[in-house]
Structures are given as structure tokens and as C-alpha cells.
Amino acid sequence: MHATREILRLAYRDFVHEWRISLCYVLALMAVLAPLLVLFGLKFGLIDTLATRLVESPANREVIPVGSRSFDEDWFERMAARDDVAFVVPNTRRIAASLSRLLNPVEGRDLRALQMIPTGPGDPLIGDGDCVPTGTGQLVLSASAAARLGAAPGERLVARIDRRRAGQDEAAIWELTLCGVLPPEALAEEAALVALPLLVATEDYRDGVAVPELGWEGDAPPDRPRRFARFRLYAASIYDVAGLAADLEREGIELRTRVAEIATMQALDRNLGRVFWLIALIGTLGFLASLAANLLANVERKRRELSIVRLVGFPTTSLVLFPVAQALMIAMLGALAALAVFLPVSLALNGWFADSLREGESICQLLPVHILVALAATLIGASSSAAWAGLRAARIEPAEGLRDV
């Protein structure tokens, strides 16, 4: 232990004494490691941000039917029971799924031909933060629709739907409570999210069927199970979209999904990872080879001094520690210098792209675990590169110091 402590002290004193050479080694490591940290920070920040947006965006998990078919209750129960389905709800014919007019009586503003979208508990568009409409008296508006109406949650709106029955134009008018407004990124189009009973009621009314719950007159409802022309369906994750779409297409259902965009994002993540590791490998191997050569040259330059150290009784392992200790000092100081360069660079990059980032996102970011892994890899690489010089130091004979006296 005494010999180890002394050789470490000698390595430190020699490192400080030749501070100009030591500084060159530290700056060389910083010049290699700092760009790698920035590159990895961009990969982790940018790709993680894009992947998070891809995963969290409900639009990327939506499976949209093209055209109309006929789906019964059993089909929806079967879909809801699948593990790869996060949300499914029946939808009516497109021509019936709209309000003829929605009026804000306070502001005097209105929207015409406003699309209605069925919703329910667990709807990815609503999430946990807003009211989920129930019954026939509530709705949630998209941000653009609410802005056009000048409406805020809690206000009463007046809805109207038109129909032609027995050669006569008829209209139904009733009040709805606005119980929530979606974030702008959730739904870009002007639309209203309503409970399925309201959508069914408006479809029945347009078909000339009576809706006693709302006091709408018409014919008696047909005595047969209800079937739906469309559906709203979201996969559990973006990785389930392709398999789910394939199963539905085998049933003869024509669909529209974002499978191509998802595959492109995944390929980009893989390819950028390969590019990073290739650049990191080339830069790291080049520096480690340079460090090993320099440490070996340092050992050769100090052969006489090291032989005298052997002569006074230091064991072979102590001489091996001499270049290894200096390599670890270079690695530690170089890593700290690289981190000191990375931090302001990452702050500058995040500042430049602040306008295109959402809250909590960053374009260049490293987690503490990433920094610790980089530091550990640097220390291990430096000590490994010093092994060559250490082995050469171990072969120095004590007699070499006597011959030069």
C-alpha cells in the first residue's frame, strides 16, 4: 500500500511538473469528447422529442376506416377486448355526423356544418384533463371551433339539425353545454366531440325516426339491432398500428393509417444511432491510439528515472500504475473540460430552437446517467490505452539506472 501511494504521488507530481504537455493531452481529449457529447445530446434530445411526439400524438395511433360498412355490437365488443386497442367507439354515417348550425347566443357567432365526432371514456383526444361528454346535452369543442364561436367551458350553446321529411323541411333546436375545449395540437380541424347517444339521436332524426328523449317527432324506430357505418379506433401504441391494420384489412376493411410515417421515424432513429456510434468509435479509437503512443513515449523518455524507482525497491505493479494513473488524470480532466463545453452549447441549441419546442422538450439533452456512462467509458478507455505503456514500464530493469550513473 505504501509503494502504491508513493507511485501515485510521483505520477501526480510528474503530471503537474510537465503541465504544458499534460495540458495538451487534456485539450486533445476535450476536442474529441466534447463534439461526441454534443452529437449524442442532439441524438437523444432531437430523436427523443420526435419519438415522444410520435408516440403521444393520438393521430399517429388512429386507424381510420375509408368509406362505410356495417358493424354490429359484437364487432365492437371484439375490438374493445383486444390488447392492441386502446379506444374504440361506433360512428354513424358521415352525412349524419354533423350539426347544421351551432350558435353562441352570447357572442352572436355561429358555425355551420360542424362535424361531430363520437367520444367516450378513455378517448385519447380528451385524455384525463377535460370533461367527457355524456348523454345528449354536452359537447367538447376543438380549439379552432371554440375560438370561432368565442366560447369557453361552462357556456350554453344552441345546436340545430335539419331534415326533410314527407316533403317538408324540419329542424330540431336544443341547448348544449360546452364542458371542455381541446388543446390546439389535439385536433386541428373545427369539430365537436359528443357522446354516442347524441350522435345516434341526430342520425335517427335525419332518418325520420322519433327521438322521444329530446322531444323530436318522427316514425317509430325499426325493430332490429342497430348497426353502425363507421368507427373511431386507436391502437394501444404506435407499434401496434401495423398489426392491427393488417388484421382489419383481412376483414375487407379499407383503412388509412400513418404506418409509413411511423416506419420512417423508427428507421431514422436506427440510422442516426448507427451514425453516432460509427463517429464515436472512429474518434475514440483515434484518441486512445494517440494517448497510448504519447504515454509510451513518456515512459521511454523517463526510462532512467523509472529504473531508479525499481532500484530503490518499488515492485513491478507500481511501475505499471505510473502511466495508468497519469492516463486517468488526463481522462478525468478532459471529460470535465468536455462537459464544460457541452453545457453552454446545449443551452444555446435549446435556446435557438425554443420556438419549435413544447414545454419539457429539448433539442440537445443528456441525462445524468448518460454523463456518468461517458465518464466511465472515458476512464476505462484511458486506462486501457495506458496498459501498453505500463507493460513497457514493467520491463525496465533496475540496472539501467546504474549504467547511466
C-alpha angles and dihedrals in degrees: 000000000000092000092047092050092049095048090050089051091049091049090052094047091049090048091053094042092056092042095150093059091041091052090053090054092049093048091047090055091046090052090056101037100042095062089046091054091049091047093049090044089055092047093049096040101040099037093040090051093049092044092048091051089047093050097041098044107097090207091068092055096045120111107202122198116223113221126348132297134159122270124180131204093265091059092054092047090052092050093047090053093058117104092220093058118085099177137004131170133168119256131200131228112301093239090056096044098083141080115236089216139355116196132193100207093193096056097028091230125132143184124215129210091008112184117238120212121195116237142172143163112325095025106160091215092059100034119176100309104071138053117273108223116240133188121354100304106067138066142171119220130210114246093253093050092047090050092051090052095040087229129152131195113283096032124124117240130190118231130195135189126185133210140170114230128172090351092305129111111233135178137195119211126188142150126261130191117227102224100173149359122222121232112261093248093053096066124003099188127077105261144135125230111216137171117266094248090062092048090049091048093053091047091051091048092052089048089055094253120139120248105200093182090067096030094249113152125221146108124325113272116260116263098240137092113277117252126194128222098211144007143211112230134174126189119231090245139354088259090062096053097085095049093043092048091049092054092049093047089054086060088058095256114143111220144185118213140155095243092128093054091047092050090048091053093049091048090049090052092050095045095046088050091054092047091050095049091046092052091043091050094049094046094044096047091047093052095043090051090050092047092049091051092048094048090048090051089049091053092048090050091053099042092121094050093046092048089055088051088055089046094057091055110272112149124239093256090060092057090050089054092055098076092031092056091049091048090053091051090051091048094049095047093042092050092049091048091049090050090050088055094044097053099061091039091054091047090051093049092048089049093051092052097037093112092060096044128087126222111295094015127116135184094213120029141148124191120222089253090057091052092048091050091049091049093048092048091049093051093047092047093048094048090048092051089051092056091083092054090043092055090049090050090051090058094057110115122220090231091068089072092051094050091057095050 
